[in-house]
Amino acid sequence: MKIQGLLALAVILLVNAAPLRADEPLTLRIADQKGNMRAQLEAAQALQNLPYRIQWSEFPAAAPLAEALNAGVVDAGIIGDAPLLFALAAGAQVKAIAVNKSNPYGTALLVKSDSPLQTASDLKGKRIATGRGSIGHFVALKALTQVGLTEKDVEFRFLGPVDAKTALANGAVDVWSTWEPYTALMETSGAGRVLVDGRGRWAGNSYLAATDQALADPARRAALQDYLERLDAAQHWAYAHLDEYARTLAQIIGFPEDAARLSFARREMTWQTVDDATITQQQATADFYHAHALLARPLEVAATFDHGFNPDARSKTLATKHTGD
């Protein structure tokens, strides 16, 4: 784990070590990534009248968030399908309790606006920046496979988003395989264009995952159900108030408003209960990673889902209640 992830975990451990009085309300420990769940909940005023407390922990990316789940220092967090697989393969005692379906277009292979590359077939011999095991890595491998190429036909450079963006700009790499909001930022700034998008290559699934320990506690399960309903309501509100939410999101992530708006709008996200189709998609992702030696051994994913949660239980009521309209 990177230093920033270790520091974040150390802070969480110190906070969680503080004793609580018996009369204090339950505290739900939620792991978030910048500009994600908390931003929507606060913008939609969906955190009013909570019957429990929320202790937020913010992470710069999915990998350190997965480590926090694995360490049991948070109860739940939002995580993409690939990082969840790696967490489970590492022995993390967690389960996905709901899925956020999205349009996968913005998880894409980007090139500079003036790049001569035009199709996935042009990737042969090129240098691709992405995060190892990330969904960007997954989409890049899928794009290669679909045109008869393999990872041996390209040179992967495993970099974080900031370094990858710089590497593309200065020509150190030819392609950057990334995700939103970076894709929207590159497009709206004119610094890059989409060479290959994620449609037909990635399912577009992210999950709310919770630790087995949290799920075994009836009071914490009830709090997680309530939290999920509020999260669903806030997402409905954000799409119904797109311009207003884009302003809030832009401030949180430090991106121009047009990039923030585009990245959120075109993802078209919807929270759903976990169904058989979702499990099939997750198994296909696990099998693909194993085939490419990113997972050391096969992983059966069916047991890593908890079917006892419903994000839509009262979303319409909450969405109306907290909009202030």
Summary of the structure (lengths in Angstrom):
residues: 325
radius of gyration: 19.7
end to end distance: 44.1
largest distance: 65.2
contacts: 1126
relative contact order: 0.17
helix: 47%
strand: 18%
